[in-house]
Amino acid sequence: MKSILKMLCLFVLCPTLLFAQEKSALPKGGIEKFIEDIQSETKISDKKLLTEFDFEFTVSDLGKLDTFRFIRSSSDAERDLLAKTIVDLGNWDPAMKNGHKVSSVVRFPSHLVSETYIQNRLSGVMPAEPEIGLEEFRVLFQKSFKYPDAAIKAGVSGTYTLTFTVKEDGTLTNIKLLDDPGFEILENATRALKRAGRWKPASSKGKYLKTTSSFDFTLSLKEFRRHI
């Protein structure tokens, strides 16, 4: 009986528990500021930084950076300058796994930005993004999302992608869930997406644009059951 009551309590009170278990290491000021700070200190252009460099480094559980390994770089001098600059910019927020801070390897740029982001940035189009930053938005989304009881009982899990239109005023419309499994996942995810905060629309040359964006989230029955 106690086990059943405990399970019911988790269903009702802890629907977002499974979301808070894993998080990638990230620069404290956000990815956008991190890239801008690198450019400001090194004078390396957008195109060169995002297309001519490929490297990885370790972020310890304390957020300290070390063990740089360059897969590709334009020159030894710029490689050394880049590594020194990134370390000098300060500690990161470490990765989280099962609620604990852990050491992890970050690869730049592929672990931090998508190919779409790079293409948009190089073309002069700044993509739509949450006003409070993606990581803080993700935290609020996690707090707002309720894992539907029916989805838990049906064993629904995996990573899902919401797609939506971000209008010129930041309003989100046309929200869809790719490969929607049903069980009210779309309804609950839509509610959490809107509660997590406003979006800053895409822009180009000072003009706001209507664009399509996306947001990934993960449902993990394994993480949920681990805490039962």
N, C-alpha and C positions, 0 to 999 in steps of 0.2 A: 504493500500500500504506500509506504514512504517513497519507494522508487517511482511509482506512478504519479504521486503528488509532486515530486521533484521535477519529473518530466513535464507535467502540465505547467508548473511554475516557469520553467524555462521557455516553453512555448509562448506564454503570455507576457512574461516580464523581460526576457532576454532574446528577442527575435533578431537583434543586430549583433549578437555576440560573435557569430561566425565571421563577420566582416572585419572585425578589428584585429584579427590575428596576424595578418601579413601586410607589410608595406615596404616598398623599395626605399633605399637610401636616396636622399635628395638634398640639394644645397639649401641652406636655411632661408635664403631670400627668394627662393623659387628659381625655376629653370631659366625664365626670361632674363631675370636680373643677373644670374650666373653668366650667361652668354654675353650680356652687355658689359659686365665687369671685366671679363676676359679680354674683350675687344678694347676696352678703354685702357687697360694696362699693357697689352701687347701690341696694339695697333694692327692686329691680324684681321683681315677683312672677313665679312660674313661668308663669302663663297669659299675662301681658303679654309677657314675654321671648320665649316660644316661639310666640306666635300674632299679636302685634301688630307685631313687628319683622321686617324682611326687608332684609338688607344684605350687602355683600361687601367684601372687602379683600384686599390683596396680601401674601403671605408670600414674602419674598425667599429666595434660595438660602442665605442666612446665618441665616434664621429670623426676620428683622426684619419687623414689621408696619407697613404704611402704605397710603395711597390708599384710604380708606374711601369707599364709595358707598352711600347709603341708598336703597333702592327704596320702603320703607315704614317709618314710625316714628310713634309716638303723639304726640311733641312734639319741638321743636328742642332743648329743654333736655335731655331724656332721651337724645336722639340724641347730643349732644355728650358727655354724661357716659358713655354706653356706649362710645363710641369711645375716649375717654381711658382708661377703666378697662381695656379689653381690651389697649391698648398697654402700660399700666403693669403688667399681669400678667406681662409678660415675653415673651421670644422663643419661637417654636415650633420643633418639629422640621420642617425643610422637606420639600417633596415630593421624591421620587426618581424618576428616569426613566433607564432603561438604566444603572443603577448610579451615577448622578450626581445631586447635589443641584441642584434647579432652582427657579426662581421659579414661583409658581402663585397662582391666585385662589381664595379660599374664600368660599362663600356661606353665611350663617347665617340660619336653622337648617338648611336643606335639605341642605347638604353634610355636616353633622356628625351629624344624628340623623334617624331615619325618622319617618313619620307615626304608626306604631305606637308608637314610643318616646314621642312627645309625648302621645298618647292615654293610654298607661299611666301616665306621670308625672303627668298632670293628674287621673287617676282615683285616684291614690294607690297604684297597683300598680307596683313597681319590677321591671323585666324581668330575666330571667336573663342572666348575663354571665360571662365567664371570670374566675376569681379574680385572675389576674395582669393583667387588662385586655385589651381586644380587640386592640390593636396588638401587644403582646408575645405574645399567644396566636397571632396570625396569623404572626408570625415563626417561632415554634416549629412551627406547622403546616407552614409552608413547608419547614423543615429536615427534617421527618419524612416528608413526602410524597414518594413515588417515582413519577415519571411512567412508567407502564408501557411497556415496549418495544413491545408490540403496539399500544398507542394511538398512539405516535409514528409507527410504520410505517404505520398506517391514516390518519394525518393528523387525528386527533381533537384539536380545540382549541375554545376558547370559555370563557365563564363559566358555572359550574355552582353549584347551590345544594343544600347538605345541609340536610335538615330532621330534627329529632329532638326527643324529649321530655326535658326536664330535670326529674327527680323532686325531691321535697322534700329529699333528702339530697345533691343535686347530681349524681347518677348519670345518665349519658346512655343512653337506650334508644330503640328504634324508629327507628334511623337509616336514612334513605332519601336517594336522590339523584334530584332532579327531572330528567326527561328523560335518564335514565341511558343513555349510549351503549354501555355494556358495556366490554370490554377491561380489566376489573379496576379501573376508576376508582373505583367504590363501595368495593371492598374496601380499596384503598390509602388512600382519603380517610378511611374509617372508622378505620383504624389510626392515621393521622396526627392525626385529631380527638381520639382518646383519649390519645395520647401527649403532646399539646400542653399538657395540664393540666386541672385540675378546674374545674367551673363552679359559680358561686354561684346558687342557685335564686331564682326570682322570689319576691317577698314583698309582703305588704300588711298594714299595722298590726301588724308584728312577727311575722306568721305566714308560714311558707314555703309556697309553692304549687307544684303540678305544672303545668308549662306547655310549650307547643311553641315551639321556637326554630329559628333557621336560621343558616347560615354560608356565605358565598359564597367561591369561589376560582376562579382563572383558569388555564387551560392555554393557553400561547402557543407554537405551533410557530415563529412568526416570531422570537421572542426566543431560542428554543432554537437555531435554525439560524444566527442571527447570531453565535453564539459557537463555531460549528464551524470 
